[in-house]
Amino acid sequence: MRGTSCPGPIVEAKKLLNGMRKGEVLKLVSDCPGIRADVRSWVKATGMDLADARENAPGEYVFHIRKR
């Protein structure tokens, strides 16, 4: 979701996760400055599992979100 401003990456992640089975993992890559806080809040609110979160490169964030 590079180049997409918040909340775009969360909206797209939600759509993709809705089509996934329980236990599958979505890799979300974003350069949106507010994505770190947004993903953590969204995962907590929806009961998903944030399996991994890291800064891959300056300003580029990678998240692995497991559907529960």
PDB file of N, H, CA, C and O in Angstrom:
ATOM      1  N   MET A   1       0.814  -1.175   0.000  1.00  0.00           N
ATOM      2  CA  MET A   1       0.000   0.000   0.000  1.00  0.00           C
ATOM      3  C   MET A   1       0.870   1.255   0.000  1.00  0.00           C
ATOM      4  O   MET A   1       0.481   2.288   0.546  1.00  0.00           O
ATOM      5  N   ARG A   2       2.017   1.163  -0.598  1.00  0.00           N
ATOM      6  H   ARG A   2       2.333   0.325  -1.041  1.00  0.00           H
ATOM      7  CA  ARG A   2       2.894   2.330  -0.671  1.00  0.00           C
ATOM      8  C   ARG A   2       2.191   3.442  -1.441  1.00  0.00           C
ATOM      9  O   ARG A   2       1.495   3.195  -2.425  1.00  0.00           O
ATOM     10  N   GLY A   3       2.387   4.659  -0.976  1.00  0.00           N
ATOM     11  H   GLY A   3       2.953   4.860  -0.176  1.00  0.00           H
ATOM     12  CA  GLY A   3       1.814   5.806  -1.658  1.00  0.00           C
ATOM     13  C   GLY A   3       0.360   6.074  -1.304  1.00  0.00           C
ATOM     14  O   GLY A   3      -0.235   7.022  -1.818  1.00  0.00           O
ATOM     15  N   THR A   4      -0.217   5.263  -0.442  1.00  0.00           N
ATOM     16  H   THR A   4       0.266   4.493  -0.025  1.00  0.00           H
ATOM     17  CA  THR A   4      -1.604   5.438  -0.019  1.00  0.00           C
ATOM     18  C   THR A   4      -1.612   6.068   1.363  1.00  0.00           C
ATOM     19  O   THR A   4      -0.962   5.569   2.281  1.00  0.00           O
ATOM     20  N   SER A   5      -2.347   7.166   1.513  1.00  0.00           N
ATOM     21  H   SER A   5      -2.875   7.571   0.767  1.00  0.00           H
ATOM     22  CA  SER A   5      -2.390   7.824   2.820  1.00  0.00           C
ATOM     23  C   SER A   5      -3.397   7.140   3.740  1.00  0.00           C
ATOM     24  O   SER A   5      -4.334   6.483   3.286  1.00  0.00           O
ATOM     25  N   CYS A   6      -3.184   7.308   5.024  1.00  0.00           N
ATOM     26  H   CYS A   6      -2.423   7.842   5.393  1.00  0.00           H
ATOM     27  CA  CYS A   6      -4.075   6.721   6.035  1.00  0.00           C
ATOM     28  C   CYS A   6      -5.448   7.380   5.935  1.00  0.00           C
ATOM     29  O   CYS A   6      -5.517   8.588   5.705  1.00  0.00           O
ATOM     30  N   PRO A   7      -6.509   6.658   6.092  1.00  0.00           N
ATOM     31  CA  PRO A   7      -6.640   5.274   6.533  1.00  0.00           C
ATOM     32  C   PRO A   7      -6.688   4.256   5.392  1.00  0.00           C
ATOM     33  O   PRO A   7      -7.106   3.118   5.610  1.00  0.00           O
ATOM     34  N   GLY A   8      -6.275   4.635   4.195  1.00  0.00           N
ATOM     35  H   GLY A   8      -5.936   5.559   4.019  1.00  0.00           H
ATOM     36  CA  GLY A   8      -6.324   3.742   3.037  1.00  0.00           C
ATOM     37  C   GLY A   8      -5.736   2.360   3.260  1.00  0.00           C
ATOM     38  O   GLY A   8      -6.383   1.371   2.918  1.00  0.00           O
ATOM     39  N   PRO A   9      -4.524   2.247   3.824  1.00  0.00           N
ATOM     40  CA  PRO A   9      -3.950   0.918   4.034  1.00  0.00           C
ATOM     41  C   PRO A   9      -4.790   0.037   4.963  1.00  0.00           C
ATOM     42  O   PRO A   9      -4.881  -1.171   4.750  1.00  0.00           O
ATOM     43  N   ILE A  10      -5.397   0.626   5.981  1.00  0.00           N
ATOM     44  H   ILE A  10      -5.323   1.608   6.154  1.00  0.00           H
ATOM     45  CA  ILE A  10      -6.236  -0.143   6.907  1.00  0.00           C
ATOM     46  C   ILE A  10      -7.503  -0.608   6.195  1.00  0.00           C
ATOM     47  O   ILE A  10      -7.931  -1.749   6.372  1.00  0.00           O
ATOM     48  N   VAL A  11      -8.096   0.257   5.403  1.00  0.00           N
ATOM     49  H   VAL A  11      -7.748   1.184   5.260  1.00  0.00           H
ATOM     50  CA  VAL A  11      -9.314  -0.097   4.657  1.00  0.00           C
ATOM     51  C   VAL A  11      -9.023  -1.262   3.716  1.00  0.00           C
ATOM     52  O   VAL A  11      -9.803  -2.212   3.650  1.00  0.00           O
ATOM     53  N   GLU A  12      -7.922  -1.200   2.995  1.00  0.00           N
ATOM     54  H   GLU A  12      -7.288  -0.428   3.048  1.00  0.00           H
ATOM     55  CA  GLU A  12      -7.556  -2.280   2.069  1.00  0.00           C
ATOM     56  C   GLU A  12      -7.215  -3.563   2.814  1.00  0.00           C
ATOM     57  O   GLU A  12      -7.593  -4.652   2.381  1.00  0.00           O
ATOM     58  N   ALA A  13      -6.501  -3.443   3.934  1.00  0.00           N
ATOM     59  H   ALA A  13      -6.194  -2.558   4.285  1.00  0.00           H
ATOM     60  CA  ALA A  13      -6.163  -4.630   4.732  1.00  0.00           C
ATOM     61  C   ALA A  13      -7.429  -5.312   5.226  1.00  0.00           C
ATOM     62  O   ALA A  13      -7.524  -6.539   5.212  1.00  0.00           O
ATOM     63  N   LYS A  14      -8.392  -4.528   5.658  1.00  0.00           N
ATOM     64  H   LYS A  14      -8.315  -3.531   5.669  1.00  0.00           H
ATOM     65  CA  LYS A  14      -9.664  -5.086   6.137  1.00  0.00           C
ATOM     66  C   LYS A  14     -10.351  -5.873   5.027  1.00  0.00           C
ATOM     67  O   LYS A  14     -10.833  -6.981   5.260  1.00  0.00           O
ATOM     68  N   LYS A  15     -10.398  -5.310   3.827  1.00  0.00           N
ATOM     69  H   LYS A  15     -10.006  -4.410   3.638  1.00  0.00           H
ATOM     70  CA  LYS A  15     -11.018  -6.000   2.682  1.00  0.00           C
ATOM     71  C   LYS A  15     -10.311  -7.324   2.401  1.00  0.00           C
ATOM     72  O   LYS A  15     -10.962  -8.347   2.189  1.00  0.00           O
ATOM     73  N   LEU A  16      -8.994  -7.302   2.399  1.00  0.00           N
ATOM     74  H   LEU A  16      -8.465  -6.471   2.571  1.00  0.00           H
ATOM     75  CA  LEU A  16      -8.228  -8.515   2.113  1.00  0.00           C
ATOM     76  C   LEU A  16      -8.413  -9.563   3.203  1.00  0.00           C
ATOM     77  O   LEU A  16      -8.590 -10.744   2.906  1.00  0.00           O
ATOM     78  N   LEU A  17      -8.374  -9.140   4.455  1.00  0.00           N
ATOM     79  H   LEU A  17      -8.231  -8.181   4.697  1.00  0.00           H
ATOM     80  CA  LEU A  17      -8.537 -10.078   5.569  1.00  0.00           C
ATOM     81  C   LEU A  17      -9.933 -10.694   5.589  1.00  0.00           C
ATOM     82  O   LEU A  17     -10.092 -11.842   6.005  1.00  0.00           O
ATOM     83  N   ASN A  18     -10.938  -9.955   5.149  1.00  0.00           N
ATOM     84  H   ASN A  18     -10.809  -9.023   4.810  1.00  0.00           H
ATOM     85  CA  ASN A  18     -12.297 -10.500   5.093  1.00  0.00           C
ATOM     86  C   ASN A  18     -12.374 -11.709   4.167  1.00  0.00           C
ATOM     87  O   ASN A  18     -13.211 -12.588   4.373  1.00  0.00           O
ATOM     88  N   GLY A  19     -11.523 -11.766   3.158  1.00  0.00           N
ATOM     89  H   GLY A  19     -10.844 -11.051   2.990  1.00  0.00           H
ATOM     90  CA  GLY A  19     -11.510 -12.878   2.218  1.00  0.00           C
ATOM     91  C   GLY A  19     -10.557 -14.000   2.600  1.00  0.00           C
ATOM     92  O   GLY A  19     -10.422 -14.978   1.865  1.00  0.00           O
ATOM     93  N   MET A  20      -9.900 -13.866   3.735  1.00  0.00           N
ATOM     94  H   MET A  20     -10.009 -13.071   4.332  1.00  0.00           H
ATOM     95  CA  MET A  20      -8.918 -14.867   4.166  1.00  0.00           C
ATOM     96  C   MET A  20      -9.517 -15.792   5.217  1.00  0.00           C
ATOM     97  O   MET A  20     -10.513 -15.472   5.865  1.00  0.00           O
ATOM     98  N   ARG A  21      -8.879 -16.947   5.364  1.00  0.00           N
ATOM     99  H   ARG A  21      -8.069 -17.207   4.838  1.00  0.00           H
ATOM    100  CA  ARG A  21      -9.313 -17.911   6.378  1.00  0.00           C
ATOM    101  C   ARG A  21      -8.593 -17.650   7.695  1.00  0.00           C
ATOM    102  O   ARG A  21      -7.528 -17.035   7.736  1.00  0.00           O
ATOM    103  N   LYS A  22      -9.204 -18.135   8.762  1.00  0.00           N
ATOM    104  H   LYS A  22     -10.070 -18.635   8.728  1.00  0.00           H
ATOM    105  CA  LYS A  22      -8.626 -18.032  10.098  1.00  0.00           C
ATOM    106  C   LYS A  22      -7.223 -18.650  10.090  1.00  0.00           C
ATOM    107  O   LYS A  22      -7.025 -19.754   9.582  1.00  0.00           O
ATOM    108  N   GLY A  23      -6.259 -17.929  10.654  1.00  0.00           N
ATOM    109  H   GLY A  23      -6.420 -17.033  11.066  1.00  0.00           H
ATOM    110  CA  GLY A  23      -4.884 -18.406  10.725  1.00  0.00           C
ATOM    111  C   GLY A  23      -3.994 -17.911   9.598  1.00  0.00           C
ATOM    112  O   GLY A  23      -2.770 -17.963   9.714  1.00  0.00           O
ATOM    113  N   GLU A  24      -4.587 -17.429   8.508  1.00  0.00           N
ATOM    114  H   GLU A  24      -5.582 -17.387   8.414  1.00  0.00           H
ATOM    115  CA  GLU A  24      -3.777 -16.908   7.402  1.00  0.00           C
ATOM    116  C   GLU A  24      -3.187 -15.552   7.794  1.00  0.00           C
ATOM    117  O   GLU A  24      -3.737 -14.838   8.632  1.00  0.00           O
ATOM    118  N   VAL A  25      -2.059 -15.216   7.169  1.00  0.00           N
ATOM    119  H   VAL A  25      -1.612 -15.797   6.488  1.00  0.00           H
ATOM    120  CA  VAL A  25      -1.332 -13.992   7.515  1.00  0.00           C
ATOM    121  C   VAL A  25      -1.279 -13.052   6.316  1.00  0.00           C
ATOM    122  O   VAL A  25      -0.954 -13.456   5.199  1.00  0.00           O
ATOM    123  N   LEU A  26      -1.603 -11.803   6.573  1.00  0.00           N
ATOM    124  H   LEU A  26      -1.866 -11.475   7.480  1.00  0.00           H
ATOM    125  CA  LEU A  26      -1.531 -10.747   5.565  1.00  0.00           C
ATOM    126  C   LEU A  26      -0.261  -9.938   5.806  1.00  0.00           C
ATOM    127  O   LEU A  26       0.019  -9.535   6.935  1.00  0.00           O
ATOM    128  N   LYS A  27       0.504  -9.702   4.747  1.00  0.00           N
ATOM    129  H   LYS A  27       0.277 -10.030   3.829  1.00  0.00           H
ATOM    130  CA  LYS A  27       1.675  -8.827   4.829  1.00  0.00           C
ATOM    131  C   LYS A  27       1.250  -7.457   4.311  1.00  0.00           C
ATOM    132  O   LYS A  27       0.834  -7.317   3.161  1.00  0.00           O
ATOM    133  N   LEU A  28       1.360  -6.463   5.164  1.00  0.00           N
ATOM    134  H   LEU A  28       1.698  -6.577   6.098  1.00  0.00           H
ATOM    135  CA  LEU A  28       0.994  -5.097   4.818  1.00  0.00           C
ATOM    136  C   LEU A  28       2.255  -4.243   4.818  1.00  0.00           C
ATOM    137  O   LEU A  28       2.961  -4.172   5.824  1.00  0.00           O
ATOM    138  N   VAL A  29       2.537  -3.599   3.696  1.00  0.00           N
ATOM    139  H   VAL A  29       1.963  -3.657   2.879  1.00  0.00           H
ATOM    140  CA  VAL A  29       3.690  -2.703   3.571  1.00  0.00           C
ATOM    141  C   VAL A  29       3.144  -1.308   3.285  1.00  0.00           C
ATOM    142  O   VAL A  29       2.340  -1.123   2.371  1.00  0.00           O
ATOM    143  N   SER A  30       3.581  -0.337   4.064  1.00  0.00           N
ATOM    144  H   SER A  30       4.234  -0.487   4.806  1.00  0.00           H
ATOM    145  CA  SER A  30       3.062   1.019   3.896  1.00  0.00           C
ATOM    146  C   SER A  30       4.129   2.054   4.222  1.00  0.00           C
ATOM    147  O   SER A  30       5.018   1.831   5.044  1.00  0.00           O
ATOM    148  N   ASP A  31       4.010   3.190   3.552  1.00  0.00           N
ATOM    149  H   ASP A  31       3.288   3.371   2.884  1.00  0.00           H
ATOM    150  CA  ASP A  31       4.889   4.318   3.851  1.00  0.00           C
ATOM    151  C   ASP A  31       4.102   5.487   4.452  1.00  0.00           C
ATOM    152  O   ASP A  31       4.603   6.609   4.526  1.00  0.00           O
ATOM    153  N   CYS A  32       2.880   5.215   4.872  1.00  0.00           N
ATOM    154  H   CYS A  32       2.473   4.304   4.811  1.00  0.00           H
ATOM    155  CA  CYS A  32       2.042   6.227   5.517  1.00  0.00           C
ATOM    156  C   CYS A  32       2.629   6.547   6.898  1.00  0.00           C
ATOM    157  O   CYS A  32       2.841   5.628   7.690  1.00  0.00           O
ATOM    158  N   PRO A  33       2.897   7.811   7.206  1.00  0.00           N
ATOM    159  CA  PRO A  33       3.534   8.162   8.474  1.00  0.00           C
ATOM    160  C   PRO A  33       2.781   7.704   9.726  1.00  0.00           C
ATOM    161  O   PRO A  33       3.419   7.395  10.733  1.00  0.00           O
ATOM    162  N   GLY A  34       1.465   7.649   9.697  1.00  0.00           N
ATOM    163  H   GLY A  34       0.946   7.899   8.880  1.00  0.00           H
ATOM    164  CA  GLY A  34       0.695   7.274  10.880  1.00  0.00           C
ATOM    165  C   GLY A  34       0.330   5.812  10.967  1.00  0.00           C
ATOM    166  O   GLY A  34      -0.431   5.418  11.851  1.00  0.00           O
ATOM    167  N   ILE A  35       0.856   4.998  10.067  1.00  0.00           N
ATOM    168  H   ILE A  35       1.474   5.319   9.349  1.00  0.00           H
ATOM    169  CA  ILE A  35       0.426   3.603   9.970  1.00  0.00           C
ATOM    170  C   ILE A  35       0.756   2.778  11.207  1.00  0.00           C
ATOM    171  O   ILE A  35      -0.014   1.888  11.568  1.00  0.00           O
ATOM    172  N   ARG A  36       1.865   3.045  11.857  1.00  0.00           N
ATOM    173  H   ARG A  36       2.490   3.768  11.564  1.00  0.00           H
ATOM    174  CA  ARG A  36       2.238   2.227  13.028  1.00  0.00           C
ATOM    175  C   ARG A  36       1.160   2.280  14.106  1.00  0.00           C
ATOM    176  O   ARG A  36       0.712   1.240  14.588  1.00  0.00           O
ATOM    177  N   ALA A  37       0.751   3.462  14.477  1.00  0.00           N
ATOM    178  H   ALA A  37       1.116   4.307  14.085  1.00  0.00           H
ATOM    179  CA  ALA A  37      -0.289   3.613  15.505  1.00  0.00           C
ATOM    180  C   ALA A  37      -1.628   3.094  15.002  1.00  0.00           C
ATOM    181  O   ALA A  37      -2.372   2.462  15.751  1.00  0.00           O
ATOM    182  N   ASP A  38      -1.938   3.360  13.735  1.00  0.00           N
ATOM    183  H   ASP A  38      -1.333   3.874  13.126  1.00  0.00           H
ATOM    184  CA  ASP A  38      -3.215   2.916  13.167  1.00  0.00           C
ATOM    185  C   ASP A  38      -3.334   1.400  13.172  1.00  0.00           C
ATOM    186  O   ASP A  38      -4.369   0.864  13.568  1.00  0.00           O
ATOM    187  N   VAL A  39      -2.297   0.705  12.743  1.00  0.00           N
ATOM    188  H   VAL A  39      -1.456   1.141  12.422  1.00  0.00           H
ATOM    189  CA  VAL A  39      -2.340  -0.758  12.687  1.00  0.00           C
ATOM    190  C   VAL A  39      -2.468  -1.335  14.087  1.00  0.00           C
ATOM    191  O   VAL A  39      -3.281  -2.231  14.314  1.00  0.00           O
ATOM    192  N   ARG A  40      -1.695  -0.843  15.009  1.00  0.00           N
ATOM    193  H   ARG A  40      -1.035  -0.114  14.825  1.00  0.00           H
ATOM    194  CA  ARG A  40      -1.760  -1.375  16.385  1.00  0.00           C
ATOM    195  C   ARG A  40      -3.150  -1.185  16.988  1.00  0.00           C
ATOM    196  O   ARG A  40      -3.676  -2.101  17.621  1.00  0.00           O
ATOM    197  N   SER A  41      -3.744  -0.025  16.803  1.00  0.00           N
ATOM    198  H   SER A  41      -3.317   0.719  16.289  1.00  0.00           H
ATOM    199  CA  SER A  41      -5.093   0.233  17.327  1.00  0.00           C
ATOM    200  C   SER A  41      -6.129  -0.641  16.639  1.00  0.00           C
ATOM    201  O   SER A  41      -7.003  -1.208  17.295  1.00  0.00           O
ATOM    202  N   TRP A  42      -6.033  -0.750  15.330  1.00  0.00           N
ATOM    203  H   TRP A  42      -5.323  -0.289  14.797  1.00  0.00           H
ATOM    204  CA  TRP A  42      -6.996  -1.527  14.553  1.00  0.00           C
ATOM    205  C   TRP A  42      -6.916  -3.011  14.895  1.00  0.00           C
ATOM    206  O   TRP A  42      -7.945  -3.665  15.063  1.00  0.00           O
ATOM    207  N   VAL A  43      -5.708  -3.540  14.999  1.00  0.00           N
ATOM    208  H   VAL A  43      -4.873  -3.008  14.863  1.00  0.00           H
ATOM    209  CA  VAL A  43      -5.525  -4.956  15.341  1.00  0.00           C
ATOM    210  C   VAL A  43      -6.118  -5.241  16.725  1.00  0.00           C
ATOM    211  O   VAL A  43      -6.797  -6.249  16.923  1.00  0.00           O
ATOM    212  N   LYS A  44      -5.858  -4.358  17.660  1.00  0.00           N
ATOM    213  H   LYS A  44      -5.307  -3.539  17.499  1.00  0.00           H
ATOM    214  CA  LYS A  44      -6.386  -4.532  19.018  1.00  0.00           C
ATOM    215  C   LYS A  44      -7.914  -4.475  19.020  1.00  0.00           C
ATOM    216  O   LYS A  44      -8.562  -5.278  19.691  1.00  0.00           O
ATOM    217  N   ALA A  45      -8.484  -3.545  18.282  1.00  0.00           N
ATOM    218  H   ALA A  45      -7.958  -2.893  17.737  1.00  0.00           H
ATOM    219  CA  ALA A  45      -9.940  -3.369  18.250  1.00  0.00           C
ATOM    220  C   ALA A  45     -10.661  -4.525  17.559  1.00  0.00           C
ATOM    221  O   ALA A  45     -11.801  -4.837  17.902  1.00  0.00           O
ATOM    222  N   THR A  46     -10.001  -5.163  16.587  1.00  0.00           N
ATOM    223  H   THR A  46      -9.074  -4.909  16.309  1.00  0.00           H
ATOM    224  CA  THR A  46     -10.653  -6.224  15.813  1.00  0.00           C
ATOM    225  C   THR A  46     -10.312  -7.624  16.295  1.00  0.00           C
ATOM    226  O   THR A  46     -10.918  -8.598  15.847  1.00  0.00           O
ATOM    227  N   GLY A  47      -9.349  -7.737  17.200  1.00  0.00           N
ATOM    228  H   GLY A  47      -8.857  -6.946  17.564  1.00  0.00           H
ATOM    229  CA  GLY A  47      -8.979  -9.059  17.705  1.00  0.00           C
ATOM    230  C   GLY A  47      -8.046  -9.831  16.789  1.00  0.00           C
ATOM    231  O   GLY A  47      -7.860 -11.034  16.968  1.00  0.00           O
ATOM    232  N   MET A  48      -7.457  -9.155  15.811  1.00  0.00           N
ATOM    233  H   MET A  48      -7.608  -8.177  15.666  1.00  0.00           H
ATOM    234  CA  MET A  48      -6.471  -9.806  14.946  1.00  0.00           C
ATOM    235  C   MET A  48      -5.172  -9.960  15.739  1.00  0.00           C
ATOM    236  O   MET A  48      -5.038  -9.414  16.834  1.00  0.00           O
ATOM    237  N   ASP A  49      -4.229 -10.697  15.186  1.00  0.00           N
ATOM    238  H   ASP A  49      -4.338 -11.141  14.296  1.00  0.00           H
ATOM    239  CA  ASP A  49      -2.938 -10.917  15.838  1.00  0.00           C
ATOM    240  C   ASP A  49      -1.853 -10.213  15.033  1.00  0.00           C
ATOM    241  O   ASP A  49      -1.657 -10.519  13.856  1.00  0.00           O
ATOM    242  N   LEU A  50      -1.152  -9.279  15.652  1.00  0.00           N
ATOM    243  H   LEU A  50      -1.311  -9.030  16.607  1.00  0.00           H
ATOM    244  CA  LEU A  50      -0.035  -8.603  14.996  1.00  0.00           C
ATOM    245  C   LEU A  50       1.197  -9.470  15.210  1.00  0.00           C
ATOM    246  O   LEU A  50       1.869  -9.377  16.237  1.00  0.00           O
ATOM    247  N   ALA A  51       1.481 -10.315  14.224  1.00  0.00           N
ATOM    248  H   ALA A  51       0.935 -10.391  13.390  1.00  0.00           H
ATOM    249  CA  ALA A  51       2.568 -11.289  14.333  1.00  0.00           C
ATOM    250  C   ALA A  51       3.938 -10.627  14.236  1.00  0.00           C
ATOM    251  O   ALA A  51       4.898 -11.099  14.845  1.00  0.00           O
ATOM    252  N   ASP A  52       4.036  -9.536  13.472  1.00  0.00           N
ATOM    253  H   ASP A  52       3.256  -9.153  12.978  1.00  0.00           H
ATOM    254  CA  ASP A  52       5.324  -8.861  13.291  1.00  0.00           C
ATOM    255  C   ASP A  52       5.067  -7.429  12.853  1.00  0.00           C
ATOM    256  O   ASP A  52       4.133  -7.164  12.096  1.00  0.00           O
ATOM    257  N   ALA A  53       5.888  -6.512  13.325  1.00  0.00           N
ATOM    258  H   ALA A  53       6.646  -6.727  13.940  1.00  0.00           H
ATOM    259  CA  ALA A  53       5.823  -5.108  12.926  1.00  0.00           C
ATOM    260  C   ALA A  53       7.238  -4.564  12.961  1.00  0.00           C
ATOM    261  O   ALA A  53       7.928  -4.656  13.976  1.00  0.00           O
ATOM    262  N   ARG A  54       7.663  -3.995  11.838  1.00  0.00           N
ATOM    263  H   ARG A  54       7.102  -3.920  11.014  1.00  0.00           H
ATOM    264  CA  ARG A  54       9.024  -3.452  11.801  1.00  0.00           C
ATOM    265  C   ARG A  54       9.135  -2.367  10.740  1.00  0.00           C
ATOM    266  O   ARG A  54       8.305  -2.259   9.837  1.00  0.00           O
ATOM    267  N   GLU A  55      10.187  -1.570  10.880  1.00  0.00           N
ATOM    268  H   GLU A  55      10.861  -1.659  11.613  1.00  0.00           H
ATOM    269  CA  GLU A  55      10.497  -0.568   9.864  1.00  0.00           C
ATOM    270  C   GLU A  55      11.512  -1.211   8.936  1.00  0.00           C
ATOM    271  O   GLU A  55      12.653  -1.465   9.324  1.00  0.00           O
ATOM    272  N   ASN A  56      11.090  -1.470   7.717  1.00  0.00           N
ATOM    273  H   ASN A  56      10.163  -1.264   7.403  1.00  0.00           H
ATOM    274  CA  ASN A  56      11.902  -2.179   6.736  1.00  0.00           C
ATOM    275  C   ASN A  56      13.009  -1.285   6.179  1.00  0.00           C
ATOM    276  O   ASN A  56      14.134  -1.732   5.955  1.00  0.00           O
ATOM    277  N   ALA A  57      12.674  -0.041   5.964  1.00  0.00           N
ATOM    278  H   ALA A  57      11.761   0.322   6.146  1.00  0.00           H
ATOM    279  CA  ALA A  57      13.587   0.986   5.456  1.00  0.00           C
ATOM    280  C   ALA A  57      13.083   2.299   6.047  1.00  0.00           C
ATOM    281  O   ALA A  57      11.957   2.348   6.543  1.00  0.00           O
ATOM    282  N   PRO A  58      13.874   3.349   6.010  1.00  0.00           N
ATOM    283  CA  PRO A  58      13.388   4.614   6.567  1.00  0.00           C
ATOM    284  C   PRO A  58      12.039   5.020   5.961  1.00  0.00           C
ATOM    285  O   PRO A  58      11.925   5.261   4.759  1.00  0.00           O
ATOM    286  N   GLY A  59      11.026   5.089   6.829  1.00  0.00           N
ATOM    287  H   GLY A  59      11.119   4.894   7.805  1.00  0.00           H
ATOM    288  CA  GLY A  59       9.695   5.490   6.382  1.00  0.00           C
ATOM    289  C   GLY A  59       8.858   4.398   5.755  1.00  0.00           C
ATOM    290  O   GLY A  59       7.741   4.666   5.312  1.00  0.00           O
ATOM    291  N   GLU A  60       9.364   3.162   5.701  1.00  0.00           N
ATOM    292  H   GLU A  60      10.271   2.945   6.061  1.00  0.00           H
ATOM    293  CA  GLU A  60       8.599   2.042   5.130  1.00  0.00           C
ATOM    294  C   GLU A  60       8.371   0.998   6.221  1.00  0.00           C
ATOM    295  O   GLU A  60       9.320   0.478   6.809  1.00  0.00           O
ATOM    296  N   TYR A  61       7.106   0.703   6.480  1.00  0.00           N
ATOM    297  H   TYR A  61       6.335   1.125   6.003  1.00  0.00           H
ATOM    298  CA  TYR A  61       6.735  -0.186   7.579  1.00  0.00           C
ATOM    299  C   TYR A  61       6.111  -1.470   7.051  1.00  0.00           C
ATOM    300  O   TYR A  61       5.332  -1.455   6.098  1.00  0.00           O
ATOM    301  N   VAL A  62       6.471  -2.585   7.691  1.00  0.00           N
ATOM    302  H   VAL A  62       7.104  -2.597   8.465  1.00  0.00           H
ATOM    303  CA  VAL A  62       5.970  -3.902   7.297  1.00  0.00           C
ATOM    304  C   VAL A  62       5.272  -4.531   8.499  1.00  0.00           C
ATOM    305  O   VAL A  62       5.813  -4.563   9.604  1.00  0.00           O
ATOM    306  N   PHE A  63       4.072  -5.026   8.262  1.00  0.00           N
ATOM    307  H   PHE A  63       3.633  -5.000   7.364  1.00  0.00           H
ATOM    308  CA  PHE A  63       3.278  -5.671   9.307  1.00  0.00           C
ATOM    309  C   PHE A  63       2.809  -7.024   8.796  1.00  0.00           C
ATOM    310  O   PHE A  63       2.437  -7.163   7.631  1.00  0.00           O
ATOM    311  N   HIS A  64       2.828  -8.013   9.671  1.00  0.00           N
ATOM    312  H   HIS A  64       3.130  -7.900  10.617  1.00  0.00           H
ATOM    313  CA  HIS A  64       2.245  -9.319   9.372  1.00  0.00           C
ATOM    314  C   HIS A  64       1.070  -9.479  10.329  1.00  0.00           C
ATOM    315  O   HIS A  64       1.246  -9.539  11.546  1.00  0.00           O
ATOM    316  N   ILE A  65      -0.125  -9.546   9.762  1.00  0.00           N
ATOM    317  H   ILE A  65      -0.268  -9.498   8.773  1.00  0.00           H
ATOM    318  CA  ILE A  65      -1.353  -9.589  10.552  1.00  0.00           C
ATOM    319  C   ILE A  65      -2.021 -10.940  10.337  1.00  0.00           C
ATOM    320  O   ILE A  65      -2.364 -11.303   9.212  1.00  0.00           O
ATOM    321  N   ARG A  66      -2.201 -11.680  11.429  1.00  0.00           N
ATOM    322  H   ARG A  66      -1.922 -11.385  12.343  1.00  0.00           H
ATOM    323  CA  ARG A  66      -2.823 -13.010  11.365  1.00  0.00           C
ATOM    324  C   ARG A  66      -4.306 -12.892  11.679  1.00  0.00           C
ATOM    325  O   ARG A  66      -4.698 -12.297  12.683  1.00  0.00           O
ATOM    326  N   LYS A  67      -5.127 -13.469  10.799  1.00  0.00           N
ATOM    327  H   LYS A  67      -4.809 -13.952   9.983  1.00  0.00           H
ATOM    328  CA  LYS A  67      -6.570 -13.464  11.028  1.00  0.00           C
ATOM    329  C   LYS A  67      -6.920 -14.481  12.102  1.00  0.00           C
ATOM    330  O   LYS A  67      -6.456 -15.621  12.069  1.00  0.00           O
ATOM    331  N   ARG A  68      -7.738 -14.061  13.051  1.00  0.00           N
ATOM    332  H   ARG A  68      -8.115 -13.135  13.078  1.00  0.00           H
ATOM    333  CA  ARG A  68      -8.201 -14.962  14.118  1.00  0.00           C
ATOM    334  C   ARG A  68      -9.633 -15.334  13.886  1.00  0.00           C
ATOM    335  O   ARG A  68     -10.211 -16.085  14.671  1.00  0.00           O
TER     336      ARG A  68
END
